[in-house]
Amino acid sequence: MPVIALAANYEGDVRDRVENFHGNQLVYFGWDRHMLFCSPFTLPLPPDMPFRTLVGDVLAPLLAAHPEGAAIDWSAAAWLRAGEPFVPDPDGSLAANGIGHKTVLRLQTPQLAGIGGSGN
C-alpha cells in the first residue's frame, strides 16, 4: 500500500538508526518453515558478540518455545545472511561475520519442517 505524504518535503525522524541502540545493532532473525513465529525477531545485539554466543545464549533459548526447538542440530544448520548462503565463523564476532545493523539472518533446518510437517 503506497504512502502519500501531505507535504512535498516530508522529513521524518529515523528512530532505528544504529546510534539509538547504545552500542548494539538490530539484527532480524527468522527460522525458515517455522511460522509458529510469524515474523522475524528483532534482536538488539552487540557487534562484538561471538556468533557461538548468539546461537547458544540467544537463539537456542528463544527457539526453545517451539516444539521442534530442542531438535535443532546447530552443527547441520544452514544460514542465510541478507538472503545469501553463508557459513558463519562460530568464534568470530557478529561484525566479523558480516552481520551489521539491520542485517537479516535466516536459519534453515531441512530435517525439521514445522509441527507435523506443517511449516508451523
mmCIF file of the C-alpha atoms, coordinates in Angstrom:
data_MODEL
# 
_entry.id   MODEL 
# 
loop_
_atom_site.group_PDB 
_atom_site.id 
_atom_site.type_symbol 
_atom_site.label_atom_id 
_atom_site.label_alt_id 
_atom_site.label_comp_id 
_atom_site.label_asym_id 
_atom_site.label_entity_id 
_atom_site.label_seq_id 
_atom_site.pdbx_PDB_ins_code 
_atom_site.Cartn_x 
_atom_site.Cartn_y 
_atom_site.Cartn_z 
_atom_site.occupancy 
_atom_site.B_iso_or_equiv 
_atom_site.pdbx_formal_charge 
_atom_site.auth_seq_id 
_atom_site.auth_comp_id 
_atom_site.auth_asym_id 
_atom_site.auth_atom_id 
_atom_site.pdbx_PDB_model_num 
ATOM 1   C CA . MET A 1 1   ? 0.000  0.000   0.000  1.00 0.00 ? 1   MET A CA 1 
ATOM 2   C CA . PRO A 1 2   ? 1.593  3.296   -1.030 1.00 0.00 ? 2   PRO A CA 1 
ATOM 3   C CA . VAL A 1 3   ? 2.085  6.122   1.439  1.00 0.00 ? 3   VAL A CA 1 
ATOM 4   C CA . ILE A 1 4   ? 1.057  9.600   0.410  1.00 0.00 ? 4   ILE A CA 1 
ATOM 5   C CA . ALA A 1 5   ? 2.789  12.427  2.244  1.00 0.00 ? 5   ALA A CA 1 
ATOM 6   C CA . LEU A 1 6   ? 0.720  15.526  2.921  1.00 0.00 ? 6   LEU A CA 1 
ATOM 7   C CA . ALA A 1 7   ? 3.720  17.766  2.348  1.00 0.00 ? 7   ALA A CA 1 
ATOM 8   C CA . ALA A 1 8   ? 6.141  17.563  -0.562 1.00 0.00 ? 8   ALA A CA 1 
ATOM 9   C CA . ASN A 1 9   ? 9.206  17.856  1.684  1.00 0.00 ? 9   ASN A CA 1 
ATOM 10  C CA . TYR A 1 10  ? 8.279  15.391  4.404  1.00 0.00 ? 10  TYR A CA 1 
ATOM 11  C CA . GLU A 1 11  ? 11.186 14.851  6.781  1.00 0.00 ? 11  GLU A CA 1 
ATOM 12  C CA . GLY A 1 12  ? 10.672 12.093  9.332  1.00 0.00 ? 12  GLY A CA 1 
ATOM 13  C CA . ASP A 1 13  ? 12.878 11.304  12.297 1.00 0.00 ? 13  ASP A CA 1 
ATOM 14  C CA . VAL A 1 14  ? 14.535 7.945   11.640 1.00 0.00 ? 14  VAL A CA 1 
ATOM 15  C CA . ARG A 1 15  ? 14.399 6.228   15.022 1.00 0.00 ? 15  ARG A CA 1 
ATOM 16  C CA . ASP A 1 16  ? 16.020 2.905   14.153 1.00 0.00 ? 16  ASP A CA 1 
ATOM 17  C CA . ARG A 1 17  ? 19.472 4.346   13.445 1.00 0.00 ? 17  ARG A CA 1 
ATOM 18  C CA . VAL A 1 18  ? 22.315 2.360   14.998 1.00 0.00 ? 18  VAL A CA 1 
ATOM 19  C CA . GLU A 1 19  ? 23.234 5.414   17.121 1.00 0.00 ? 19  GLU A CA 1 
ATOM 20  C CA . ASN A 1 20  ? 19.973 4.974   19.039 1.00 0.00 ? 20  ASN A CA 1 
ATOM 21  C CA . PHE A 1 21  ? 20.784 1.495   20.410 1.00 0.00 ? 21  PHE A CA 1 
ATOM 22  C CA . HIS A 1 22  ? 23.567 2.247   22.932 1.00 0.00 ? 22  HIS A CA 1 
ATOM 23  C CA . GLY A 1 23  ? 26.298 0.263   21.179 1.00 0.00 ? 23  GLY A CA 1 
ATOM 24  C CA . ASN A 1 24  ? 24.007 -2.506  19.970 1.00 0.00 ? 24  ASN A CA 1 
ATOM 25  C CA . GLN A 1 25  ? 22.765 -3.137  16.455 1.00 0.00 ? 25  GLN A CA 1 
ATOM 26  C CA . LEU A 1 26  ? 19.435 -4.521  15.308 1.00 0.00 ? 26  LEU A CA 1 
ATOM 27  C CA . VAL A 1 27  ? 19.605 -7.993  13.799 1.00 0.00 ? 27  VAL A CA 1 
ATOM 28  C CA . TYR A 1 28  ? 16.492 -9.584  12.314 1.00 0.00 ? 28  TYR A CA 1 
ATOM 29  C CA . PHE A 1 29  ? 16.283 -13.341 12.772 1.00 0.00 ? 29  PHE A CA 1 
ATOM 30  C CA . GLY A 1 30  ? 13.882 -15.858 11.275 1.00 0.00 ? 30  GLY A CA 1 
ATOM 31  C CA . TRP A 1 31  ? 13.615 -19.645 11.185 1.00 0.00 ? 31  TRP A CA 1 
ATOM 32  C CA . ASP A 1 32  ? 12.513 -20.834 7.757  1.00 0.00 ? 32  ASP A CA 1 
ATOM 33  C CA . ARG A 1 33  ? 9.498  -23.193 7.595  1.00 0.00 ? 33  ARG A CA 1 
ATOM 34  C CA . HIS A 1 34  ? 8.572  -22.451 11.203 1.00 0.00 ? 34  HIS A CA 1 
ATOM 35  C CA . MET A 1 35  ? 5.761  -19.947 11.025 1.00 0.00 ? 35  MET A CA 1 
ATOM 36  C CA . LEU A 1 36  ? 4.674  -20.542 14.606 1.00 0.00 ? 36  LEU A CA 1 
ATOM 37  C CA . PHE A 1 37  ? 6.913  -17.473 14.910 1.00 0.00 ? 37  PHE A CA 1 
ATOM 38  C CA . CYS A 1 38  ? 5.008  -15.428 12.343 1.00 0.00 ? 38  CYS A CA 1 
ATOM 39  C CA . SER A 1 39  ? 7.666  -12.816 11.662 1.00 0.00 ? 39  SER A CA 1 
ATOM 40  C CA . PRO A 1 40  ? 11.384 -12.346 12.237 1.00 0.00 ? 40  PRO A CA 1 
ATOM 41  C CA . PHE A 1 41  ? 12.572 -11.475 15.717 1.00 0.00 ? 41  PHE A CA 1 
ATOM 42  C CA . THR A 1 42  ? 14.313 -8.128  16.122 1.00 0.00 ? 42  THR A CA 1 
ATOM 43  C CA . LEU A 1 43  ? 17.306 -8.557  18.398 1.00 0.00 ? 43  LEU A CA 1 
ATOM 44  C CA . PRO A 1 44  ? 19.457 -5.692  19.741 1.00 0.00 ? 44  PRO A CA 1 
ATOM 45  C CA . LEU A 1 45  ? 22.924 -7.270  19.829 1.00 0.00 ? 45  LEU A CA 1 
ATOM 46  C CA . PRO A 1 46  ? 26.471 -6.031  20.400 1.00 0.00 ? 46  PRO A CA 1 
ATOM 47  C CA . PRO A 1 47  ? 28.579 -6.224  17.220 1.00 0.00 ? 47  PRO A CA 1 
ATOM 48  C CA . ASP A 1 48  ? 31.435 -7.877  19.145 1.00 0.00 ? 48  ASP A CA 1 
ATOM 49  C CA . MET A 1 49  ? 29.241 -10.804 20.291 1.00 0.00 ? 49  MET A CA 1 
ATOM 50  C CA . PRO A 1 50  ? 30.707 -14.111 19.065 1.00 0.00 ? 50  PRO A CA 1 
ATOM 51  C CA . PHE A 1 51  ? 28.410 -15.999 16.708 1.00 0.00 ? 51  PHE A CA 1 
ATOM 52  C CA . ARG A 1 52  ? 28.664 -19.019 19.032 1.00 0.00 ? 52  ARG A CA 1 
ATOM 53  C CA . THR A 1 53  ? 27.216 -16.894 21.858 1.00 0.00 ? 53  THR A CA 1 
ATOM 54  C CA . LEU A 1 54  ? 24.400 -15.701 19.601 1.00 0.00 ? 54  LEU A CA 1 
ATOM 55  C CA . VAL A 1 55  ? 23.429 -19.312 18.935 1.00 0.00 ? 55  VAL A CA 1 
ATOM 56  C CA . GLY A 1 56  ? 23.901 -20.705 22.444 1.00 0.00 ? 56  GLY A CA 1 
ATOM 57  C CA . ASP A 1 57  ? 22.743 -17.830 24.620 1.00 0.00 ? 57  ASP A CA 1 
ATOM 58  C CA . VAL A 1 58  ? 20.201 -16.048 22.423 1.00 0.00 ? 58  VAL A CA 1 
ATOM 59  C CA . LEU A 1 59  ? 18.761 -18.185 19.625 1.00 0.00 ? 59  LEU A CA 1 
ATOM 60  C CA . ALA A 1 60  ? 18.593 -21.615 21.284 1.00 0.00 ? 60  ALA A CA 1 
ATOM 61  C CA . PRO A 1 61  ? 16.646 -20.318 24.320 1.00 0.00 ? 61  PRO A CA 1 
ATOM 62  C CA . LEU A 1 62  ? 14.452 -18.168 22.065 1.00 0.00 ? 62  LEU A CA 1 
ATOM 63  C CA . LEU A 1 63  ? 13.501 -21.145 19.882 1.00 0.00 ? 63  LEU A CA 1 
ATOM 64  C CA . ALA A 1 64  ? 13.030 -23.490 22.851 1.00 0.00 ? 64  ALA A CA 1 
ATOM 65  C CA . ALA A 1 65  ? 9.364  -22.421 22.960 1.00 0.00 ? 65  ALA A CA 1 
ATOM 66  C CA . HIS A 1 66  ? 8.803  -24.226 19.646 1.00 0.00 ? 66  HIS A CA 1 
ATOM 67  C CA . PRO A 1 67  ? 8.083  -27.985 19.855 1.00 0.00 ? 67  PRO A CA 1 
ATOM 68  C CA . GLU A 1 68  ? 10.985 -28.634 17.452 1.00 0.00 ? 68  GLU A CA 1 
ATOM 69  C CA . GLY A 1 69  ? 13.355 -26.178 19.139 1.00 0.00 ? 69  GLY A CA 1 
ATOM 70  C CA . ALA A 1 70  ? 15.199 -28.843 21.111 1.00 0.00 ? 70  ALA A CA 1 
ATOM 71  C CA . ALA A 1 71  ? 15.664 -30.951 17.960 1.00 0.00 ? 71  ALA A CA 1 
ATOM 72  C CA . ILE A 1 72  ? 17.713 -28.337 16.096 1.00 0.00 ? 72  ILE A CA 1 
ATOM 73  C CA . ASP A 1 73  ? 21.081 -29.739 15.057 1.00 0.00 ? 73  ASP A CA 1 
ATOM 74  C CA . TRP A 1 74  ? 23.011 -26.475 15.129 1.00 0.00 ? 74  TRP A CA 1 
ATOM 75  C CA . SER A 1 75  ? 26.059 -28.117 13.544 1.00 0.00 ? 75  SER A CA 1 
ATOM 76  C CA . ALA A 1 76  ? 23.976 -29.020 10.456 1.00 0.00 ? 76  ALA A CA 1 
ATOM 77  C CA . ALA A 1 77  ? 22.078 -25.731 10.275 1.00 0.00 ? 77  ALA A CA 1 
ATOM 78  C CA . ALA A 1 78  ? 22.238 -23.701 7.085  1.00 0.00 ? 78  ALA A CA 1 
ATOM 79  C CA . TRP A 1 79  ? 22.359 -19.925 7.321  1.00 0.00 ? 79  TRP A CA 1 
ATOM 80  C CA . LEU A 1 80  ? 21.346 -17.077 5.056  1.00 0.00 ? 80  LEU A CA 1 
ATOM 81  C CA . ARG A 1 81  ? 22.663 -13.566 5.598  1.00 0.00 ? 81  ARG A CA 1 
ATOM 82  C CA . ALA A 1 82  ? 20.730 -10.915 3.671  1.00 0.00 ? 82  ALA A CA 1 
ATOM 83  C CA . GLY A 1 83  ? 19.271 -13.694 1.508  1.00 0.00 ? 83  GLY A CA 1 
ATOM 84  C CA . GLU A 1 84  ? 22.631 -15.230 0.573  1.00 0.00 ? 84  GLU A CA 1 
ATOM 85  C CA . PRO A 1 85  ? 24.014 -18.512 1.961  1.00 0.00 ? 85  PRO A CA 1 
ATOM 86  C CA . PHE A 1 86  ? 26.942 -18.124 4.309  1.00 0.00 ? 86  PHE A CA 1 
ATOM 87  C CA . VAL A 1 87  ? 28.931 -20.257 6.728  1.00 0.00 ? 87  VAL A CA 1 
ATOM 88  C CA . PRO A 1 88  ? 29.462 -18.372 9.964  1.00 0.00 ? 88  PRO A CA 1 
ATOM 89  C CA . ASP A 1 89  ? 32.695 -18.498 11.918 1.00 0.00 ? 89  ASP A CA 1 
ATOM 90  C CA . PRO A 1 90  ? 31.421 -19.581 15.357 1.00 0.00 ? 90  PRO A CA 1 
ATOM 91  C CA . ASP A 1 91  ? 34.268 -17.843 17.163 1.00 0.00 ? 91  ASP A CA 1 
ATOM 92  C CA . GLY A 1 92  ? 34.107 -14.676 15.069 1.00 0.00 ? 92  GLY A CA 1 
ATOM 93  C CA . SER A 1 93  ? 32.113 -11.671 16.178 1.00 0.00 ? 93  SER A CA 1 
ATOM 94  C CA . LEU A 1 94  ? 28.872 -10.681 14.505 1.00 0.00 ? 94  LEU A CA 1 
ATOM 95  C CA . ALA A 1 95  ? 30.756 -7.840  12.813 1.00 0.00 ? 95  ALA A CA 1 
ATOM 96  C CA . ALA A 1 96  ? 33.491 -10.211 11.595 1.00 0.00 ? 96  ALA A CA 1 
ATOM 97  C CA . ASN A 1 97  ? 30.750 -12.457 10.194 1.00 0.00 ? 97  ASN A CA 1 
ATOM 98  C CA . GLY A 1 98  ? 29.362 -9.545  8.173  1.00 0.00 ? 98  GLY A CA 1 
ATOM 99  C CA . ILE A 1 99  ? 26.328 -9.100  10.416 1.00 0.00 ? 99  ILE A CA 1 
ATOM 100 C CA . GLY A 1 100 ? 25.671 -5.411  10.825 1.00 0.00 ? 100 GLY A CA 1 
ATOM 101 C CA . HIS A 1 101 ? 22.836 -3.097  11.759 1.00 0.00 ? 101 HIS A CA 1 
ATOM 102 C CA . LYS A 1 102 ? 19.506 -4.343  10.348 1.00 0.00 ? 102 LYS A CA 1 
ATOM 103 C CA . THR A 1 103 ? 21.012 -7.484  8.792  1.00 0.00 ? 103 THR A CA 1 
ATOM 104 C CA . VAL A 1 104 ? 18.503 -10.289 8.202  1.00 0.00 ? 104 VAL A CA 1 
ATOM 105 C CA . LEU A 1 105 ? 19.659 -13.740 9.362  1.00 0.00 ? 105 LEU A CA 1 
ATOM 106 C CA . ARG A 1 106 ? 17.683 -16.840 8.459  1.00 0.00 ? 106 ARG A CA 1 
ATOM 107 C CA . LEU A 1 107 ? 18.131 -20.297 9.901  1.00 0.00 ? 107 LEU A CA 1 
ATOM 108 C CA . GLN A 1 108 ? 17.339 -23.311 7.747  1.00 0.00 ? 108 GLN A CA 1 
ATOM 109 C CA . THR A 1 109 ? 16.909 -26.774 9.246  1.00 0.00 ? 109 THR A CA 1 
ATOM 110 C CA . PRO A 1 110 ? 15.964 -29.099 6.370  1.00 0.00 ? 110 PRO A CA 1 
ATOM 111 C CA . GLN A 1 111 ? 15.483 -32.041 8.735  1.00 0.00 ? 111 GLN A CA 1 
ATOM 112 C CA . LEU A 1 112 ? 12.748 -30.093 10.560 1.00 0.00 ? 112 LEU A CA 1 
ATOM 113 C CA . ALA A 1 113 ? 9.596  -28.972 8.724  1.00 0.00 ? 113 ALA A CA 1 
ATOM 114 C CA . GLY A 1 114 ? 7.487  -27.482 11.482 1.00 0.00 ? 114 GLY A CA 1 
ATOM 115 C CA . ILE A 1 115 ? 4.861  -29.107 13.667 1.00 0.00 ? 115 ILE A CA 1 
ATOM 116 C CA . GLY A 1 116 ? 3.751  -32.284 11.905 1.00 0.00 ? 116 GLY A CA 1 
ATOM 117 C CA . GLY A 1 117 ? 5.396  -31.064 8.680  1.00 0.00 ? 117 GLY A CA 1 
ATOM 118 C CA . SER A 1 118 ? 3.010  -28.098 8.522  1.00 0.00 ? 118 SER A CA 1 
ATOM 119 C CA . GLY A 1 119 ? 5.605  -25.344 8.342  1.00 0.00 ? 119 GLY A CA 1 
ATOM 120 C CA . ASN A 1 120 ? 4.404  -24.007 11.692 1.00 0.00 ? 120 ASN A CA 1 
# 
